[in-house]
């Protein structure tokens, strides 16, 4: 199988299973899901479905950021909840497609202001100033220089901070990454976005899936393929949004499937819910991404 050229397409299949087992029955469960890919300039959704057990009606809407959100209620008592999201997505071997929205005459610092401001998951920190490349990157750079500098910034996080799931948790601040010298994809994405916003670069948090090849399959081996993954998108007028994955030292390309984006993790949580009942719960999550075929532009 020959290497991919720029603009070639690949079809990826994603199966995301989530199962809650409760020690006692719960009721009045209300849930939101952000597990659905959307069409962008770099990916096209060919097929998508969500199945539930217990089987209840699913509703959907678009949130403020354009993410597809599914929501459902389970009113009757139940001792387990299983969610299976299946997707087939055609991805593109490219790192940028230019602006994805209608032309807007306002300057970027006005139309993208929410990605320049601090947010609940990404507060202002003095530690951002300690990142050398963060003091060099600038919106005045041309496309090529900006892309190189963005890659260098991602590389800095990759080589400086270890991938360690035992030192942070879902509510950790980027400060914990600097303090402990390690964390997971959420921590590296949050911290890198903090550095970019500190430098005046619009940056947003992206959630989705990555394909990790086996055997003779094409693609680079990547960390984070067994669960939902997080990376960063930075804005440049020449590139539009360009993705960078500091966890894997890589610009985002065809191996990535985007499901949701926002200011930080708390805008894109794959599952958010609550229920009524006094119980212990056991959570099992599995994500499997496979390659179905390789087509050429």
N, C-alpha and C positions, 0 to 999 in steps of 0.2 A: 504494500500500500504506500503510494507516494505521499510526501509531505504536503500539507495544505498550503495553498497560495492565498494571498490576501483576497478577501471577498468570497472564498469558498464557503459552502454551507455544510452543516452537520445536523442530523436529527438526533436529539437526546430524549431519553425517556426517564422520568422521575417518578418514583413511588415513595411517598412519605407516609409512614404509619405512626400513629400516636395512640397509645392505649393507657387509660386510667383504670386501675382496679381499686375499689373501695372496700374497706373492712366492714362497713355498714352501709346500707342503702342511703343514697342522697336524693334530693328532689330540687325542683326549682333551679335547674342548672341553666345559666345563660352564658353563651360563648360567642367570641369573634375569632375568625380565622383569616390570616393573611398568608396563604399558602399557594396562591394562584398566580402563575406567570401572566404577564401582560405583553401585548405587542409593542415593540420599540423599533428603532431604526436598525437594531442589531439582532433582534429575535422575533420570531413569529410563532404564535401559539397554534398548533395543529389540532390539539385535542386536550381537553381537561375535564376532570370529574372529581367530585368529592362524595364519598359514601360514609354513612354514619351507622353506628349500632349503639343504642337503640335508633331505629329508623324514624326520623322526624323530618318535617319540612325545613328546607334551607332557603334563606333569603339572601339577597346580595345588594351591595351598593358600592359606590366609589367614594373613597375618603378624600380629604382635602388635598392629598398628594397624588391623587389619581390611582392609588392602589385599589385592587379589587378585593373587597371585604365580604366574606360570607358570615352569616350569623344565624344562630338557631337557639331554641329553648327546649328543654326537656322538663316537663312539669311533673311527670309521674316518677315514683321512686325507682331507682336503678342502682345496681352495684358495680357497673362497669360502663365505660365510654370508650368507643374505638372510632378513630377518624382515619380514613385512608384517602389521601389526595394523589391522584394520578395525572401526569401531564406528559404530552409529547410536544417538544419545542424545536423549531429549526433555528439554530444559532449561526452566526456569521464569524468568519475568521478575520476580525478587525477589532481595533481598540477604540474607535470613535466613528460616529456617523454624522457629526455636526449637530446643530440645534434640533431638538425633537418637538418643539412647539412653534406656534405661529410667530412671525416676526413681531418684535416689541421694540418701539422706538426709544424706550427709556434706557438709561445706562444700566449696566449689570448690577451695580451696587444698590439700585432701587428695585429692579424686578426680582432680584435674588436675595433680598435682604434677610429672609428667614434662614438662609444658609450661611450668612455672615455673622449672625448673632449667636450668643451662648444659649444653650438649651439645657433641659434637666439632666441629661446624661453627659453633657460636655460643658462643664463650668469653666470659668477663667482660671488658669493656673500659671504660676510663675515657671513651672517646669517646662512649659512649651518653649521658652526662650533658650533652654539648654540644648535644643536640637539644632545642630549647625546648618543643615540644609534648609531648615525653616526660615532662616534669616536671609537666604539667598533668593528663594522663589518669589516671583513678582509678576503681576498681571501685565506688565509692560513687555515681558519677554515675547519673542515670536513663538510660533507653534512648536518648532523643533526644540528650541532651548527650553521651553516650558515642559514639554514631554520628558526630556532628559532629566530635568531638575525634579520633576514629580517622581520619576522612577528612582532617582537617587534618594529621595526622601523615604519612599517605601523600603528601599534597600537598607537604609539606616535602621529602621524599626526591626527589620528581619534579622539583621546581624547583631543588634544591640540587646534585644529582648527575647528571652527564650519562650517557646510555646509550652505553657504549663497550666493545665486545667485545675490544679490544686490550690492556687494562691489567690484566686479571685472568684467572684460569684456574679450573678446576673445584675445585681444592684451596685456593683463596684464602680468607683469613680476612676477616670483615667489616672488620677494621682496614685492609685494602687499599683498600676503598671510600672510607673517610675520608681515607686518605693520598693517593690518586690523584684523588679527586674524581669518580670515574666507575666504571662496571662494568656488569654485565648483570643480568637479573632475579634470578638466584640471589643475587648480592651484595646487591641492594637488599632482597630478602626476608629474608636472614640478618640484615642490620643492623637492619631495622625490628623483627624479632622480638626482637633483643637489647635494643632500647630498651623494648619492651613488657614483657619479662620483668624488666628492671631496675626497671620501675615497678610490678611485682607483678601484671601482667596475663597470664593464661595465653595463650600464642600458639604456633601451630604452622605448619609449612612445608607448602605444598600444591603438588603438581605436576599438570600436565595440559595442556590445549590451549585456544587461544582462536580465535574466529571473527573474521576481518578482512574486512569487506564490500567488494565491488567494485561499481562502477556505481551503480545505483539501489537496491541491496539495503539493508535496514535495518541499523542497528548503527553503533557508533563505530569509526573506524580505530584499530587497536592495534598496538603493537610486540611482537614475539616470536611472531608467528603462524607463522613458517616452521620452528619447532622446538617441542620441549616447552617449556612456560612455567612460571614459578613465581610464587606469590603468598602472601599471609599470611592466616591466620584468627585472630581474637582472640575470646576468650570474654567474654560478659556474661550475667548470669543472666536478664536480660529478653530479649535477642536470641538466646541460644544462641551458636553459632559464626557470626561475620559476617566475610565475606571482603573484603580490601582489596588492590589491586594497585598498589604504589608505582611500578612501572615505567610504568604508563599513567595514573596519577592518577585512579583509578576504583574504585568499589565493585564487587565481583564480582557479575555478574548472569547473564542467559541466554547471553551470549557465551562463557562458560567451561564447559569439561568437565573435571571432576576425575577423576584416575586414582589418585593416591596421596597420602598425608599422613604426617607424622612430626615428629620434633623438628627435623630439618634435612635438607638435601639427601641426606646419606649414608644416611638411612632410606628414601629414595624413588627412588633411581637407576633410571631407566627400563630400563637394561641393565647387568648386572654379570656378568662372566664371566672365565674363564681357559682357557688351552689349553697344550698341549705342542708346542714346536717353535721353531726359530730362524728368524725370518722378519720381514719388514717388512709392515705392513698399511696399507691405504688404506680410510678410512671415508667413506661417503656416507649422509647422512640427509636425508629430506624429510618434511614434514608438510603435509597439505592438509586444511583444514576448510571444508566447504561447507554451505549451508543448503538443506534439502530441502523443508520446508514450514513454514507459520506457522499455528498453530491458536490459538483463543481459548478461555479458560476459560469 
